[in-house]
Amino acid sequence: MARVSLSAPVSAVAGGKTAKALRDGLGIQTVDDLLRHYPRRYIDPGELTDLDALEVGEHVTVLAEVVSASNRRMQQRKGTVTEVVVSDGRGRISLVFFNQPWRVEREFRVGRRGLFAGTVSAYGGTRQLAHPRHVMIPDSGLHLVDDGDDRESERDSEAEAAFSDLLIPIYPATAGLPSWRIQQTVRLALDSLADVEDPLPPDLRLEKGFLGLADALRGIHRPPDPDAIEAARRRLRFEEAFDLQVILAQRRHERLEQSATPRPPVDGGLLSAFDERMPYALTGAQVRVGAEISHDLAGEHPMQRLLQGDVGSGKTLVALRAMLQVVDAGAQAALLAPTEVLAQQHLRTIRSLLGPLAEAGLLGEAGQAATRVAYLSGSQSARQRREELSAIASGEAGIVVGTHALLEDTVEFADLGLVVVDEQHRFGVEQRAALATRGAQGARPHVLVMTATPIPRTVAMTVFGDLDVSVIDEYPPGRGRIATHVVAPREQPAHLVRAWTRVREEVEAGRRVFVVCPRIGDDVAAASTDEIDPDPGESPQDSPLSSVVDVARSLDERWLAGLRIGILHGRMPAEDKDDAMRRFTLPPDHADAIDVLVATTVIEVGVDVPEASTMVILDADRFGISQLHQLRGRIARGGGDGLCLLVSAAEAGSPARERLSAVASTTDGFALARVDLEARREGDILGVAQSGRRSSLRLLEVIRDEALVDEARHAAQAIVSADPGLARHPVLRERVRALAADDRADFLEKG
């Protein structure tokens, strides 16, 4: 076979159908993609798989031994069922084939072993694999039974490959592409691989004692022993961290080459007037972070700062003070929010905090301590939009709040000095970068991105390493405590009844209640602006998920009859959403007030209703840990204590219940972020995989590999400081250039 390079298409080492399956099912386009598709585990040919550990719904590859095989006729229709029972010596699982009675005699004699691949299902209380693909090890020779392959002549060699290694690699696979097919293709790639240029500089490899890239790839795919696996993984994990850190170091360097108009504080301006009218003092953390941002705004290079703080820590107030400093300096500030509900909430909050300071005044007019707060959204009327666009273009509006509508080309700023992006992970790359190029006369605006999802230090260092990070780690005084409990109706039906009774008691005491559902209803999933975040790998529920429409109707007719119940979800017209939130904040004795708001996760961030004391989250196991924590942060914001009830049908002891118990055990968002990250990997917790493609992190787990990330960061900084364009490291330059251009690296862009 001709020699192939890492950049060659995967079809150079795979047959047509296999290459298509690799592309369509696993996103593998090139030989490099294939060799970076690492085994998830290894099987010792002498050790059978632990079958008791298999879960329903899981796609598995197992090594097991045949203990019985039989044929029987189907009762309801013509044909036969072949049932083969395989065992690991303790547990058992059934293999089921239809209308293939010949398999019993030809393949599944008692005592034979094989690899079996399929999706675990349950029938009649018994776990089974229906029509699994398989490779058998007969007493003499090897035999593959793997229908659908386009390379008939290579079946025997593929079977031989499956069992010839000392440790059998088991790959992430698909229903149409079993692990041993991937193993065979990888073997062909390794056997025909041309000389590999290593992106890690030789002196760095020597210093760290790392394998070369070619040896590492062979060691992870065809290891002679466990030590070889660990040596290969260590090098490849470091490479993943190093690649990202080089990109981030280059971006930090590029930022220092860019210019921004300094926006220093101005005595006696809007910010001073605002501070004088504030009814409460800033926390120490808000003062500290505010000083960091103020210093950056006065600089000649564009600020790129991540502001993170747990729910209720006062990020919006810090951001508003930064915006006022920029307005005082004669420029404009724009706040970009991902949903209309959140944008409207920011608009109400900012106007309320500013009071008369937001009512009049031209931008930069001497002695005029006031400005205008404009608002842009996609649902505005043409007349409203024209008025707001005019105020923005003229500079009359010093602060502009909006949704994605702010990103349109028709929006022109007089002098945009600061961009604040809230919940930045909810925006795509191009969206986040769009406003950052709107500065006047070639200068870039300063950028402040905010997140209420606490990010552990190592994650911030890995994914947001090109940003300066500020953390608000202190709560304003007066925040109530939130008690969180798991409600399991299947185990304790009376507890759900008590939950609705408690809701009624809270309303009768003059407080407000959220009820959160994972679906909108009427067969409309809570997608798009309403974001359900189920953990991958969960088995499907055996009953429909709760929906806003059905739950609101049920509560109104039965459980909470007589109370005023409203609904809110992302598919409602903007005016209806705004009206629902307005009515939810009205005094209890107002005729239009809403007592209980049944909503999707559109209320997840930014919604501030001081009277809201209680939240009931239905089908809570369908949400991620961080999402539950964000939702919970919508209550107890008015000084009183709060109650959050997580209603779930998940079984006790299941991973889903363990997650809910973790949420119930603490209100420390950073502690929960670590739990979430360890369970779900970086791509999920940070929205890294928002494009739907794979994360570039395949082996690196930043919580576990903190020391390795630190090593990679220091090494990358040293190389980029001495050689910013990587002219002396051409292989590394091409590697990071390809990664930075790849959609899978989108999450690294901050604009």
Phi, psi and omega in degrees: 000141180296153179289142181237149178263167178297332182276355181294150176295151183296338178296346178290340181234003182227149175293168186304310182291321179294317179299320179295317179296322177295318180290310187285322186271331186234000178070021182270115184255324187237171175298323177298315176303317182298312183285347174264005173268090193275153175300144177273336177197178181226147178246130170281122183306340179269357182240129180278157181287145175285099184288336180294341183275353183286140180246146178299135181092351182273135174273121190231159166233121185232151172253119185213171184243138180288127177248339175197155178208135183206158176245147173212153180278144177286143184276324187269345181205173180287152176119177183236157173243127174258123179243124179242127177257125177242156186218157171257012183100344178232289179276168180223157173212147182263143171251130185239130177231144181251132175057041177222059185296338181296340183296329184300312183281323188278325190240319196255052174289145182302134179099345179284150179246158178193169171264133182233131183234133178176184179260128183289128175231174180232136178218120180062031180082002181247133177284143182208162170244118181273123178047055182289150170281148188202155173236126183257148174251099179282176179297328181226118179082188182228150181216129180257134171237104190210077185302144173102354181285145181267004183240071185305320186289346184259009184298314182295320180293327179292319177297319178298320180296324185298330186242005184275339180283152178294326174235126183275117178285137176247120188259153165304125189227180177233171182300325182266001184218091183289164184303318184290337173292318176296318180301316180295318180294320177298318180300315179298320180295315180295321182291334184251009186291131175286177179304135184257124174277130187267124180288338178285127179303141184303319182293328177290318177300317181295316181299319184270350181071033183273152169293156169290163184300314182299316179294324179293319179294320177292322182293329181274333181267329182224063186284139175282338182197169181300328179297323179294324178297313183295320179296319179293315181298320182298316179294315184289326175296315179299318181300318179300313179295318183295316178306310182295319182292327176296315178301315181294320178296322177295322180290324175297319179296317180298323180298323180290344177271347182269156180247149176221152176283123179298140178235073184286163177297151179237125178292140175074017181262203181300317183297318178296316179297322179294314180300325181292328184265358179293131184281354182216161183274151174291150173286164178301322180293321178294322178296314182298311182293322178300322178293321178298317181291317180301319178297317179297319183295333180276358183275168182268357176247147184296129174295138171226093188232137175261123177253112179238147179191151182294167180303133178082010184273352175096033180293321184298321179296318178298316180295321180296319179296324176294319179297321180293324176299319180291320178296319177302327181278005175093014182241188181241156177233138179240135177247119183255123181241151187281340182225158179294324179300314180290319179298317178296322178297315177300318180299313180296317182296313182296315179296323179293316180294321182282328182058231182296343179291347181253011191260340185200187172097137174271144181305124174078004180292129186300130176076357181265098183274066177197158176212182178247140176254112181266163181220134177230132174212164182288347184261003181290155174288162181298322180294314179299318182295317179299318181296316182290319178299323178294317180294326179288314183294325182280341184093359179299323178272112178279329179238132180235123178249138180190176177261206179303342179300335178295338187275353185289151183296337182286349180273114180244130179259148174291315179197092183279116183255337183213134173244124175249121180249116180267143182048058190301334183288351179274001180249150175282173185299306183298324180295316182294328185276342190301311183289335184288355178250012185264013180292158182279144173053040174083349178280143181269143176290157172289151183230129175236117177253137184242146173215139175264001174272107181302135184243116177306150186309315185294325179291315178301320181292329183275315188261329181245032186292347177269001178251149167281140187247128173243137183236125171268107186248031182216140179266145172297150178296152176096354177288134180282161175275149180243121174267131182239132181227146175269129177250120183244091185300329180294326181271322182224080183304328183294336182292325178291321176301316180295327179298314180291328175297318179296322177301314180299319180297320179295318179295317180296337177273005176091014182255173184247155184225134170263140167238120187252134179236152180277351181227159178279314181119173184053039178064025176252115180288151180282077183245186176065249182284343175257123194245101172276142190229061181292147178288138178293149176091355179285143176285148183294151179288157178263010175218156183298149176289147179297142180234153181303312184297311183290319182293317179299319179295315181296317179295320181292324184273336188229288193290321184237036180304135180098341176272158181269111187248130178241168179232155178208126174205166188290345180270358178285151173302150185302319182293328178289322177296314181296322179293320179298315179294322178298314182292331180290340181259359180289154176302150184302330183274002179283139184296331183265003186294149173253133180270317185233124180253115178267120191217165169269192182284012173300342179267009190300320185232146168081342183287128186231101178237097187304332183279353182284119184247340190223145176223131174248119181252111182274145185051048186298335180292349179274001180245154177283165182300311182296324180294318177298320180295320177296315179300314181300331181290356178279352183246167179060036180264359183252010178111328179278166178285160182234166179226127177240125182247121180260103183269127185208143174265004180297144184287147176301135180088350179284159178304324180297316179292326178297320178296317180296321178297324178297317179296320181291338188276342184205153172251013178280105184296327180290322177295318180292326178298322178293318178298315181297316182295317180295327182276329192236357180073166190295322186301325183282313186291331185255001185072022181301320185270030186296339179278355181087000180260173184287148171291151177283353177270109182253324180248330185288128172239109196292333177291312180291324189258035184303315181297321180293321177297318177300315178301313182295322181297312180296319180296317180294318180298319181296317182291315182290325178299320181277335186211074187304322181270002180058035180297328181272002180226068188298324181291317176296321180300315180292324180297310183286332176295318179294319180295317181294331180275344184284139178302335182288348178258013183306325186294347180280343183284135176238355182066000000 
